[in-house]
Amino acid sequence: MRAFEFQVREAEKPKVGRALQHAEDLVIVDGSAGAMRALDSLAAMADNVGDVTIKWDGSPAVYFGRNEQGQFILTDKSGFVAKGYDGKVTSPADLEKMLLSRGKTEPDESRKRFAASMAGIWDKFESIVDPKFRGYVFGDLLYQSTPQKDKNGDWTFTPNTVTYHIPEDSDLGKRIGNTVAGIVVHQYVSLDGQEQPIKGPIKGINTQGPVLVVGPTTVTEAPSIDTAQLDSARAFVKSNAKLIDTLLDDAKLAANKMTDFKAILYKFVNQQVKTRDLTNLDSRFEQWLGTSGVSAPKQAKIAELRQTQPKAFAAVFNTLEMIMKIKDNIIDQLDVTSPVKASIAGQRGGEGYVKGDIKLVPRTKFTAANVEKHA
């Protein structure tokens, strides 16, 4: 029985965004240094993709494992972090009851089916966890019953927004046929709450049982990098570094009571995803700001910044767009050669990829589709 090892890494809470940052957002987070780090990381993929993994689009997020007494636990993310009740349930009946008890209205048929399905996979997950195992594994479900095959004979399942097509004769496909549930795992959480990213086989979790346990799936072919485009972006960042860093200086922002300025920029970019267009951001920012919900006093301070540092705003947004263009080109190449075939609404591509602590997500494709689906 193989198992996933844990690689400890100190987790730092990001100032803006999430722990895994979009490559292009690093200019907002860390100014010119962040932009150069993003460009360097993208450039490095031309020579080595050994640390580049597929970002699976699983759902829902769940935890499973054993508590101090060795009792098996399977719960969703809300249950695991619940404060007003004990969400670390220890039986399938309690799991179903918990899922049905949420909300102010009576559960509809969809929620009833989901709760029953979760309870139905309890025994399968319990069977793959060694009785001596302690702690919890965090991941996203890929399927809760054996997938069907598409017209090409590939196993197909759609856990969230992305549809996956796995050839039956592939290593992954051969495993799928013998399972009734699947999960992509991300972290091990110790009994005292310490989180450790999963980088390999987990001791105490049977990966040959009725549950497909997928760890990090590495891409196999390196993309080609447009060196002219990359050099142009680097030159732009270097020539505008002072403008960018002056605008995004944390000390100056704090002194001006603008500590949330970066978060506002991040929110703006994220909301533009809905338009499926992340170009000409500088010219669209002011109109968005007026409808953003940002307080009037804060809007006035931002307006003053735009008046005194207009070239800096343009430099930040132009840098972001250049990084994203390079990133999207890389994603398109990886989607063709990826060992996992994925599509969104019939179009090739998935949620994207991860390199270290940077994520490469096609925001105008996956993120926009995901937002629309869950609106």
C-alpha positions as CSV (number, residue, x, y, z in Angstrom):
1,M,0.0,0.0,0.0
2,R,1.5,3.3,-1.1
3,A,0.8,6.5,0.8
4,F,1.2,10.3,0.4
5,E,4.2,11.9,2.2
6,F,3.8,15.4,3.7
7,Q,6.1,18.3,2.9
8,V,6.0,20.9,5.6
9,R,5.8,24.5,4.5
10,E,5.1,27.5,6.6
11,A,1.9,29.1,5.4
12,E,1.8,32.8,5.3
13,K,-1.5,34.6,5.0
14,P,-1.4,36.8,1.8
15,K,-2.0,40.5,2.1
16,V,-4.4,40.3,-0.8
17,G,-6.0,37.5,-2.8
18,R,-5.4,34.0,-1.7
19,A,-2.6,31.7,-0.6
20,L,-2.1,30.6,-4.2
21,Q,-1.8,33.9,-6.2
22,H,-2.6,34.3,-9.9
23,A,0.7,35.0,-11.6
24,E,-0.4,38.4,-12.9
25,D,-1.7,39.5,-9.5
26,L,1.8,39.4,-8.1
27,V,2.4,42.9,-9.4
28,I,-0.5,44.1,-7.2
29,V,0.8,42.1,-4.2
30,D,4.5,42.8,-4.4
31,G,5.0,45.5,-7.0
32,S,7.8,45.3,-9.5
33,A,9.5,42.5,-7.6
34,G,6.3,40.4,-7.8
35,A,6.0,41.1,-11.5
36,M,9.6,39.9,-12.1
37,R,9.1,36.8,-10.0
38,A,6.0,36.0,-12.1
39,L,7.8,36.4,-15.3
40,D,10.8,34.4,-14.1
41,S,8.6,31.6,-13.0
42,L,6.8,31.5,-16.4
43,A,10.1,31.6,-18.2
44,A,11.5,28.7,-16.2
45,M,8.7,26.5,-17.5
46,A,10.4,26.3,-20.9
47,D,13.2,24.2,-19.3
48,N,11.5,22.4,-16.5
49,V,7.8,21.5,-15.7
50,G,8.6,19.0,-12.9
51,D,7.0,21.3,-10.4
52,V,4.0,22.2,-12.5
53,T,0.8,20.4,-11.6
54,I,-2.7,20.2,-12.9
55,K,-5.3,22.3,-10.9
56,W,-8.2,19.9,-10.6
57,D,-11.7,21.4,-10.5
58,G,-13.2,19.1,-7.8
59,S,-16.2,19.8,-5.6
60,P,-17.3,19.8,-2.9
61,A,-14.3,20.3,-0.6
62,V,-14.2,17.5,2.1
63,Y,-12.1,16.3,5.0
64,F,-11.7,12.7,5.9
65,G,-9.6,10.8,8.5
66,R,-9.6,9.8,12.1
67,N,-9.8,11.7,15.4
68,E,-7.9,11.2,18.6
69,Q,-10.0,8.1,19.5
70,G,-9.5,6.6,16.0
71,Q,-13.1,7.3,15.0
72,F,-13.5,7.8,11.3
73,I,-14.7,11.3,10.2
74,L,-16.0,12.5,6.8
75,T,-17.3,16.0,6.5
76,D,-17.4,19.0,4.2
77,K,-15.4,22.2,4.7
78,S,-18.2,24.0,6.5
79,G,-18.6,21.1,9.0
80,F,-14.9,20.8,9.6
81,V,-14.5,24.5,10.7
82,A,-17.9,24.8,12.3
83,K,-18.1,26.9,15.5
84,G,-21.7,26.6,16.7
85,Y,-21.9,22.8,16.4
86,D,-19.6,19.8,16.0
87,G,-19.3,19.2,12.3
88,K,-16.8,16.4,12.6
89,V,-19.5,13.8,12.4
90,T,-18.7,10.2,13.1
91,S,-21.4,8.3,11.2
92,P,-23.1,8.5,7.8
93,A,-26.4,9.2,9.4
94,D,-25.0,12.2,11.2
95,L,-23.4,13.4,8.1
96,E,-26.7,13.3,6.1
97,K,-28.5,14.9,9.0
98,M,-26.0,17.7,9.2
99,L,-26.1,18.5,5.5
100,L,-29.9,18.6,5.6
101,S,-30.2,20.8,8.6
102,R,-28.5,23.8,7.0
103,G,-30.4,26.7,5.8
104,K,-33.7,28.4,6.8
105,T,-35.8,26.5,4.3
106,E,-36.7,22.9,3.9
107,P,-34.1,21.1,1.8
108,D,-35.0,20.7,-1.8
109,E,-34.7,17.5,-3.8
110,S,-31.2,18.4,-5.0
111,R,-29.9,18.9,-1.5
112,K,-31.5,15.6,-0.4
113,R,-29.8,13.7,-3.2
114,F,-26.5,15.3,-2.3
115,A,-26.8,14.5,1.4
116,A,-27.7,10.9,0.6
117,S,-24.8,10.6,-1.9
118,M,-22.4,11.9,0.7
119,A,-23.7,9.4,3.3
120,G,-23.5,6.7,0.6
121,I,-19.7,7.1,0.1
122,W,-18.9,7.0,3.8
123,D,-18.1,3.3,4.0
124,K,-15.9,3.5,1.0
125,F,-13.8,6.3,2.4
126,E,-13.6,4.7,5.8
127,S,-12.3,1.5,4.2
128,I,-9.2,3.2,2.8
129,V,-8.1,4.8,6.1
130,D,-5.9,2.6,8.3
131,P,-7.2,2.3,11.8
132,K,-3.9,3.7,13.1
133,F,-4.1,6.8,11.0
134,R,-4.6,10.0,12.9
135,G,-5.5,13.4,11.5
136,Y,-7.3,14.5,8.4
137,V,-6.9,14.7,4.6
138,F,-8.3,17.7,2.8
139,G,-9.4,17.5,-0.8
140,D,-12.0,18.0,-3.5
141,L,-14.4,15.2,-4.7
142,L,-14.1,14.3,-8.3
143,Y,-17.1,11.9,-8.4
144,Q,-19.4,10.0,-6.0
145,S,-20.2,7.0,-8.2
146,T,-18.3,5.2,-11.0
147,P,-18.2,7.6,-14.0
148,Q,-19.9,6.9,-17.3
149,K,-18.0,6.6,-20.5
150,D,-18.3,9.1,-23.4
151,K,-18.6,8.3,-27.1
152,N,-14.9,7.8,-27.3
153,G,-14.8,5.3,-24.5
154,D,-13.2,7.7,-22.0
155,W,-14.3,7.9,-18.4
156,T,-16.1,11.3,-18.1
157,F,-17.1,13.3,-15.0
158,T,-18.0,16.9,-14.2
159,P,-17.4,17.6,-10.5
160,N,-17.9,21.3,-10.9
161,T,-17.4,23.5,-14.0
162,V,-14.8,21.4,-15.8
163,T,-15.6,18.1,-17.5
164,Y,-12.8,15.5,-17.5
165,H,-12.2,12.8,-20.1
166,I,-9.9,10.1,-19.0
167,P,-8.9,7.4,-21.5
168,E,-9.8,3.9,-20.2
169,D,-6.4,2.5,-21.1
170,S,-4.4,5.2,-19.3
171,D,-2.9,4.6,-15.8
172,L,-5.6,6.8,-14.3
173,G,-8.3,5.3,-16.4
174,K,-7.4,1.8,-15.3
175,R,-7.8,2.8,-11.7
176,I,-11.1,4.6,-12.2
177,G,-12.9,1.5,-13.4
178,N,-12.4,-0.1,-10.0
179,T,-13.6,2.8,-7.9
180,V,-17.0,4.2,-6.8
181,A,-15.7,7.6,-5.7
182,G,-12.7,9.9,-6.5
183,I,-10.9,12.7,-4.7
184,V,-8.0,14.9,-5.4
185,V,-6.1,15.5,-2.2
186,H,-4.3,18.8,-1.2
187,Q,-3.4,18.9,2.5
188,Y,-2.9,16.8,5.6
189,V,-4.2,18.4,8.8
190,S,-2.9,17.2,12.1
191,L,-5.0,16.7,15.1
192,D,-3.7,20.1,16.5
193,G,-4.7,21.9,13.2
194,Q,-1.3,22.1,11.5
195,E,-1.6,22.0,7.7
196,Q,0.9,20.4,5.5
197,P,0.7,20.2,1.7
198,I,0.6,16.7,0.2
199,K,3.4,16.1,-2.2
200,G,3.5,12.3,-2.5
201,P,2.0,9.0,-1.2
202,I,0.2,9.2,2.2
203,K,1.1,6.6,4.8
204,G,-2.1,5.1,6.1
205,I,-4.3,5.8,3.0
206,N,-4.9,2.9,0.7
207,T,-4.8,4.2,-2.9
208,Q,-5.8,0.8,-4.3
209,G,-9.2,0.7,-2.7
210,P,-12.7,1.7,-3.9
211,V,-11.8,5.4,-3.8
212,L,-9.6,7.0,-6.4
213,V,-7.1,9.1,-4.5
214,V,-5.3,11.5,-6.8
215,G,-2.3,13.5,-5.6
216,P,-0.4,16.1,-7.5
217,T,-0.6,15.4,-11.2
218,T,2.5,16.7,-13.0
219,V,2.4,18.0,-16.6
220,T,4.6,16.1,-19.0
221,E,5.7,18.5,-21.7
222,A,7.3,21.9,-21.4
223,P,5.7,24.8,-23.3
224,S,7.4,27.1,-25.7
225,I,8.0,30.6,-24.4
226,D,7.8,33.7,-26.7
227,T,11.1,35.2,-25.6
228,A,10.5,38.5,-27.4
229,Q,7.2,38.9,-25.5
230,L,8.9,38.0,-22.3
231,D,11.9,40.3,-22.8
232,S,9.5,43.2,-23.7
233,A,7.5,42.6,-20.4
234,R,10.7,42.5,-18.4
235,A,12.0,45.7,-20.0
236,F,8.6,47.4,-19.3
237,V,8.7,46.4,-15.6
238,K,12.3,47.6,-15.2
239,S,11.6,50.9,-16.7
240,N,8.4,51.5,-14.7
241,A,9.6,49.9,-11.4
242,K,9.8,53.2,-9.5
243,L,6.3,54.2,-10.6
244,I,4.8,50.8,-9.7
245,D,6.6,50.6,-6.3
246,T,5.8,54.1,-5.3
247,L,2.1,53.6,-5.9
248,L,2.0,50.2,-4.1
249,D,4.4,51.1,-1.2
250,D,2.8,49.5,1.9
251,A,4.2,52.1,4.3
252,K,2.9,55.0,2.3
253,L,-0.5,53.4,1.9
254,A,-0.7,52.8,5.6
255,A,0.3,56.4,6.4
256,N,-2.5,57.5,4.1
257,K,-5.0,55.0,5.7
258,M,-5.1,53.1,2.4
259,T,-4.1,49.6,3.6
260,D,-6.9,48.1,1.6
261,F,-5.9,49.7,-1.7
262,K,-4.3,46.6,-3.1
263,A,-7.4,44.6,-2.1
264,I,-9.5,47.1,-4.1
265,L,-7.3,46.7,-7.1
266,Y,-7.5,42.9,-6.8
267,K,-11.3,43.1,-6.4
268,F,-11.5,45.2,-9.6
269,V,-9.5,42.8,-11.7
270,N,-11.5,39.8,-10.3
271,Q,-14.8,41.4,-11.1
272,Q,-13.8,42.2,-14.6
273,V,-13.6,38.4,-15.2
274,K,-17.4,38.5,-15.5
275,T,-17.0,40.5,-18.8
276,R,-14.6,37.8,-20.1
277,D,-12.3,40.7,-21.0
278,L,-9.2,41.6,-19.0
279,T,-7.8,44.2,-21.4
280,N,-7.7,48.0,-21.2
281,L,-8.0,47.7,-17.4
282,D,-6.7,51.2,-16.7
283,S,-9.3,52.9,-18.8
284,R,-12.1,50.9,-17.1
285,F,-11.0,51.3,-13.5
286,E,-12.7,54.7,-12.8
287,Q,-16.1,53.6,-14.1
288,W,-15.9,50.4,-12.0
289,L,-14.9,52.3,-8.9
290,G,-18.0,54.4,-9.0
291,T,-20.2,51.3,-8.7
292,S,-17.9,49.2,-6.6
293,G,-19.3,49.8,-3.1
294,V,-16.0,51.4,-2.0
295,S,-16.8,54.2,0.4
296,A,-16.9,57.8,-0.9
297,P,-14.0,59.0,1.3
298,K,-11.9,56.1,0.0
299,Q,-12.9,56.8,-3.6
300,A,-11.8,60.4,-3.1
301,K,-8.3,59.2,-1.9
302,I,-8.0,56.9,-4.9
303,A,-9.1,59.7,-7.3
304,E,-6.3,61.8,-5.8
305,L,-3.8,59.0,-6.4
306,R,-4.9,58.7,-10.0
307,Q,-4.6,62.4,-10.4
308,T,-1.1,62.6,-9.0
309,Q,0.2,59.2,-10.3
310,P,-1.7,58.4,-13.5
311,K,1.3,56.7,-15.2
312,A,1.7,54.4,-12.1
313,F,-1.8,53.1,-12.5
314,A,-1.3,52.5,-16.2
315,A,2.0,50.8,-15.4
316,V,0.5,48.4,-12.9
317,F,-2.4,47.4,-15.1
318,N,-0.3,47.1,-18.3
319,T,2.1,44.9,-16.4
320,L,-0.7,42.7,-15.2
321,E,-2.1,42.4,-18.7
322,M,1.3,41.5,-20.2
323,I,1.9,38.8,-17.6
324,M,-1.5,37.4,-18.2
325,K,-1.0,37.3,-22.0
326,I,2.2,35.2,-21.6
327,K,0.5,33.0,-19.0
328,D,-2.6,32.3,-21.2
329,N,-0.3,31.3,-24.1
330,I,1.4,28.8,-21.8
331,I,-1.9,27.5,-20.5
332,D,-3.2,26.9,-24.1
333,Q,-0.1,24.8,-24.9
334,L,-0.3,22.8,-21.7
335,D,-4.0,22.1,-22.3
336,V,-3.0,20.3,-25.6
337,T,-0.3,18.1,-24.0
338,S,-1.8,17.6,-20.6
339,P,-2.0,13.9,-19.5
340,V,-5.6,14.8,-18.3
341,K,-8.1,15.9,-21.0
342,A,-10.4,18.6,-19.8
343,S,-13.1,20.8,-21.3
344,I,-15.4,23.6,-20.3
345,A,-18.8,23.8,-22.1
346,G,-17.3,21.6,-24.9
347,Q,-14.2,23.8,-25.3
348,R,-10.8,22.3,-24.5
349,G,-9.2,23.5,-21.3
350,G,-9.6,23.2,-17.5
351,E,-9.0,25.2,-14.3
352,G,-5.3,25.6,-15.1
353,Y,-2.1,24.7,-13.4
354,V,0.0,25.4,-10.3
355,K,3.7,26.2,-10.1
356,G,4.9,26.4,-6.6
357,D,2.8,29.1,-4.9
358,I,1.6,30.6,-8.2
359,K,-1.4,29.5,-10.1
360,L,-1.9,29.7,-13.8
361,V,-5.7,30.0,-14.3
362,P,-7.4,31.0,-17.6
363,R,-9.6,33.7,-15.9
364,T,-11.6,34.7,-18.9
365,K,-12.4,31.0,-19.6
366,F,-12.5,28.9,-16.4
367,T,-13.1,31.7,-13.8
368,A,-15.7,33.4,-15.9
369,A,-17.5,30.1,-16.5
370,N,-17.3,29.2,-12.8
371,V,-18.7,32.6,-11.8
372,E,-21.6,32.2,-14.2
373,K,-22.4,28.7,-13.1
374,H,-22.5,29.7,-9.4
375,A,-24.2,33.1,-9.8
